[in-house]
Amino acid sequence: MEQCSSKSESPPMSLMENLLGLLRVRVKRGVNLAVRDARSSDPYVVLKMGKQKFKTRVIKKDVNPEWNEDITFSVLDPNLPILLTVYDHDTFSKDDKMGDAEFEILPFIEALRMNVNGLTNGTIISRIQPSMQNCLVDESCITYTSGKVIQDMILRLQNVECGEVEIQLHWIHLPGCKGL
């Protein structure tokens, strides 16, 4: 049986060598979110992808909040879904869950891998239809807009009586990373 000596082992790959790029998720707004306080809610959004976890600011007393916040994930594995969870902020007790939705980024990554140079502004590259396998409210279009590939989504929250969250995806290429 052969043993590998430590001299022949290659050094571990750096984060940049494994990194495909950055995914920017713009959390735009919530629509008709559930009421969790007396007459309203104080919602915020938590996004998780693998071990990465980010949250938006709390919007006080609003079931139709506008966050317009950008959250940036380092993408190492395009097969990992993103879990979006909405919570109601409570001062004196545990925050109440107001629903969740999971979405895949693979269709977006596949659109990015296409040769989109020369497309006219507003060209639809791909369409994803709502189904039992996703949380889409309506058709989600991946478009070529202002020199970038963008995906808009309206997600129906699960495990709650009502609520939707509008998000937008776009990609940030990083010099020195593995890339797509």
N, C-alpha and C positions, 0 to 999 in steps of 0.2 A: 504494500500500500504506500503510495506516494504522499508526502506531506508538502504543502506549499510553504516555502520560507517567507518570512515577512518582507524580504527584499523584493520578491516577485509580485507581491500583492499591489494592486493599484490603489492609490489614495482614494478616500471617499470623495464622491462628487460633491462639489459645492452646491449651494442652493441655486445659484445663477445657472449652473449647468443643467439642473433639473427643471427649472422654472420655464413654463411656456410663455408667460406674460402676466399682465394684470387685468382682472375683470372689474370694471367699474359698474356698480349697481346703483342707479339713481332711484331712491325710494321717493316717488312723487307725492302720492296722496292716498288717503283712505276714503272709502265711500260707504256710507250707511253702516258704520261699525256698530257693534252691539253696545247697548247701554249697560254699564257695570256699576255706576254710582247712582245716586238718587234720580237724576234726570239726564245724565251725560256720562262721559268717560274721559280719562286722561291718558290717551293712547301713546304708545311708543312701539317701535318695531325692532326685533332682534333677528339678525341674519346669521346663519351658521353654514359653513362649508368645511367638512372635515374637522380639524381642530381649531379653525379660525372662527371667531365669534365677534360680532359688532352690533352696536345698538344706536338707534336714532335718539334725538332729544324727545322729551315728553311734551305733548301739546295739551294744554289744560282745557278741560270742559268742551270737547269737540268730537263729535262722531263722524265728521267729515274733515279730518285734519289734512293740512298741506305741509309735508316735511321738506320736500325738494332737497334732500340730503344725498350726498354721494358716499358710498361705502366701497372700498377697494379690497379685493381678494387677490392673493398670490395664487395663481393656478398651476398646480403640479400635475393634477389628474383631472382631465376634462370629463371623466365619467362620474365624478362626485356630484350629486345633486346639491342644491342649496335649499335649506329649510328656513322659511320666513315665519315668524311667530309674532302676533300682536298681543301686547299686554296692556292692562289698565294700571297705571301707577297709583298705589295707595300709600299714604303716609304712615298709618299706624298698623297696617296688616300686610300680609303677603300680597304681592301684585296678582291681579286676576288675569287669567289667560282669556284672550278674546278671539281665539282661532289661529289656525296655521295653514300654510300652503307650502308644497314642495315643488320645485321646478328644476328641469334639466337644462344644462348649458351646452350639451353636445350638439344640438342642431345649430346653435349660434357659432360654435367653434368650427363646425363643418362649413358654414357659410363663409367664415373668415378665411378658410383654406382655399376657397375658390379664387380664381383670377378675376378680381372685380375692377381692375384698372380700365379706365375708359368708359365705365358705365355712366349714364346720365343721372343727374341728381334726382333722388326720389324713386329710383328703380327698386322694385321688390325682388329680392334674391330668392326668398323662400317664405312659405306660409305654413304655420303650424295650427292645425285645427283642434278645437276643444274636444276632449274625449274622457272616458272613464279613467284613463291612465295619467291625466294631468289635471291641474287646477285652473285651467284657462276658462275665463268667462266667454271670451270671443276669440276669433281668429287672431293669432299673433303673427305680425309680419316682421321679417328681417329685411331691412332696406339699406340701400347705399345712399347716404345723406351727407352732404358737405364733405365728401372725401372719406367718410367713415362708415363702417358697417354698424348698424344700430338695430336693436330688437326692443319693441314695445310690448308689454304684457299687462293684462288685467287679470289678477289672480283672485279666484273665489276662495274665501277662507273656509276651511273645514273645521269640524268639531265645534261649531258655533251656530247660532240661529241666523245670523246675517253678516254681511261685510265683504268688501273687496279692497284690494290694494293694487295701485298702479305703479309699475316699475319700468325702468328702461335699462338695457344692457349696452355697454360699449367697451371696446378692447383697447388696452394700452400696450404697445410693443415696447420692449425694453432692450436697449443695446446690450450685448453680452450674454443674453439668456438663450436658452435652447430654441425658443420660438415655436411657431406652429409648423 
